[in-house]
Amino acid sequence: MPWTGASDMEPGDVISILGVDHVFYEEAMRTGGTASWNNQNPGNIVSAQGEAESYGAYPGKHNDIFAVFPSEETGFEAIRRYLARRGDKTILEMMQTYAPAGHGANDPQAYAQRVADSLGVGTGTAVADLDDGQLTTFAAAIQQVEGWRPGQTHGPDSLPGDMSQWLADHPGRAEREAADQPFARRGTVAPGVKNLQQRLNDLGCTPPLVVDGNFGPRSDQAARWFQANNGLTADGMVGNKTWRRLMGLPG
């Protein structure tokens, strides 16, 4: 892969810096969009148990829990295949799976009704009863629900200067993992969470966290403690602003 300073970079690799994801492909890097766009995974299909790989996702690659696909087209077709595999579910049941009530402002009943109206059927219609065109329309609705906001695309010769420098400073896989700074919240399990936990310990978290890469209740409590004491919203979600404060940076 032609990334200067990081010859062992592989398609599907993800680098997180100050809570911002950078997803690398054969000839481009995506960043700054929603996770679904960055990962070319419009259905936000998870990487667990090999299902996403059977739809064409990069084997063994993931961004948090989500699979990374080599193209938007492959990622969109994966939604259709995901739906077809669950043909016994109704439209409402599928939307309850994709946008469960109580998760943010989700309203699966309203989403299902919107989808059903666009298909000219009822929300109790089984997915198996949809024709090919209707399945495509359903997949497009899921893409919209999951959020698809484009960010920036950079090629090997057009990387921002700070990213080029970061790759030069961390040329090996182990070095990049040791410097990983992922967006994290309760439930996140990733090697980079160890860096977050260690940083919270270094800044006085008591009792010290177990540095295990699992953002559980204690890590959530520690993140809220840090945020509350540094003028940030104490929501336990460690994004760019929280990472900047953790690293002693302005903004």
N, C-alpha and C positions, 0 to 999 in steps of 0.2 A: 504494500500500500504506500502511496507516494507522499506520506506526511513527513516533512523535514523534521529531523530530530527525534522521531519516534518510529523507527523502522519496523518495530514489532506490533504496530497498531493493526487491528483486525476490523473488518466490517461488522458493525453492531456494537463496537466498544463505546462506552459512555464515560465521559470525564465530567465531574461535577466540581465547579469552582465557586465558592461563596454561595452555594445553594442554587446555582444556575447550571442546568444540564447542557452538555454539548455532545451530540450523538454523531458518530463518524460512520461514513459509508465508503464505497469504493472510491468515489471521486468528489465527495462533498461532505461538509459538516453542517448539521442543522442545530440551531439554538434559538432561544428567545420566543418560540411559539408555545402552544399548549403541548402537553406531554404526548397527546395523540398525534399531533403534527410532527413533533420532533422524532417520534419513534416510527413514523409512517404506519401507525396502528390506529386507524380511525374508530375502531370498536373498543379500544383499550382492553384487548384480550390479554389475559394474564399468561405468564410463561410457564406456570406450574404444570406438571404431569405430562408434558410433551404434546399437549393438544395444539398449541400455537405452532410448534415446529411442524406438525403434520399439515398445517395450512401454508407452510413456506417461510415461517419466521426463522431468523438466524439461530442455529442450534447453540444452546447454552448462553445466549446473550439476553440480557434484560435490562430495563431501566426501572429501578425499584422493582415492583412485582410485574411490570408490563413487558410483553414481548416486543422485540424490535424487528421490523420487516424490511426487506431489501428495496421495496418500492411501494408507492401509494396504491397501485393497482393490486398488488398481492395482498396488501393489508385490507383493502376494501372487499376483495373476494373472500378473505378470511371471515368477514362478518357473515356473508351469505352462507358459507359452509358451516359456521357456528350455529346459525339459525336452523339450517336444514337438519343438522344433527340432533336438534331438539324439537323435531316436528310435532311431538305430542303436546307441547306447551301452547297455550293460547297467546294471543297478542298481549293481553294484559299481564299474563304471567311472565312473558319475556321482558316487558318493561319494568315489572317489579324486580326482576333480576338485574337489569341494567341501571335502573335509577330507583333504588329502594327508598321508600318513604322514611323520613327521619335523617336522611343523608343530605345535609344542606337544605336547599329549597326544593328538593325533588318532589314531584307529584306524579307518580306512575300512572294513576288513573287518567289524569289529563293528557299525559304523553300518549298513553295507549289509545285514548279517544281520538287524538289528533292523527295518529298513524292509521287507525281504523277508518277514519273519515277519508283520508287520502287514498285508501285502498278500496273504498266503497263496500266495506264489510263491518261486522260487529267486533267488539273487543274480545268476545269469547271465541272468535274464529281460531282454529288450530293453525299453526305455522305450516303444517304439512298440506293444508288445503289451499295455500297460496300458489299462484303460478309464478313463473320465472320473473316476469316483470314486476309483480307485486313484491317478490322477495327482494329485488333490487331496491324498490322504493322503501321497503322496511329497513334495509341496511343503511340507506341514506339518512333515514330518520334517526337511527342509532348514532350515526356519525355526528349529526347535529346535536343530539342530546349529550354526547360525550365531550363535545367541544372541539372545534377544529379551527384554530386561529394560527395562520402562518407566522413564522418568525423570519430569521435571516438564514441564508444559505451561503456558505463560504467554500471555495475550492482550495486545494493545496497551495496555490500561489496567491490566494487572496485572504488568508487568515488575518484577523486583527493582530496588531503587533503584540499585545499582551498575551494572546493565545500562543503565538509562535514562540515567545520567550518562555512561556510556561512549559511547552513541549521540550524546548531545549534544556530547561532546568530539570525536567523529569522524563528522561528519554526511555526509561525501562518500565515495564508493566508493574513491577513491584514498587517502584518509586512513585508511579502515578497512583496506585492504590493507597500507598502510605500518605499521600497528600489529598486524598479524596474528601470533598466537603459537600455531601449530598443534601438536597432538601429532605428534611426528616420530620416525621410526626409519629404519634403513638401507633405502633404496629409496623413501622419500617424496620426491616432486617437487612442490613447491608454492611460490608466491611468498613465503609466510610463512617458509619455510625460510631465505630470505635474511636475515630479521631474526634468526633463531637463529644463523646463521653469523657475522653481523656482531657480535652480542653476544659470542660466544665469542672472536672476534678482539679485541674491546675489553677482554676480561678476561684477555688474555695468551696466547691460543693461539699456539703456534709450531710450525712455520712458519704464518703466517696462512692461513686457509681462503680459497679462491676463493668469493666471494659470488655463487653462481649459482642458488640455490634447489633444488639437487640434493643430497639427503642420502646421499652416497656413503661409501666407506670412510674417507676423511679426516675427514669430518664425524662419522662414527660414532666414530672414534678420539678426536676432540676432545671429544665429548660424554662419553665414558667417562673421559677425563682430568679434566674438570670435576667429574663425579659423584664420582670417587674422592677428589678433593681437597676435597670439601664434604660428606662424611659420607653420601653417597647410594649406593644400589646401582649399581654401574658396569655397567649393562646396555645402554647406548647408546639407551635409549628415553626420549625427552624428553616427559614428561607434566607434570602439575600441579606435583608436588614439585620437579622439576628446573627448570621455568620460574620458580617462585617464588624459588628460590635464584639463578637467573640474573639476576633482576630485583631482588635484594637484599631480598626480602620474607621474613618469618618463616614457619615451618611447612613 
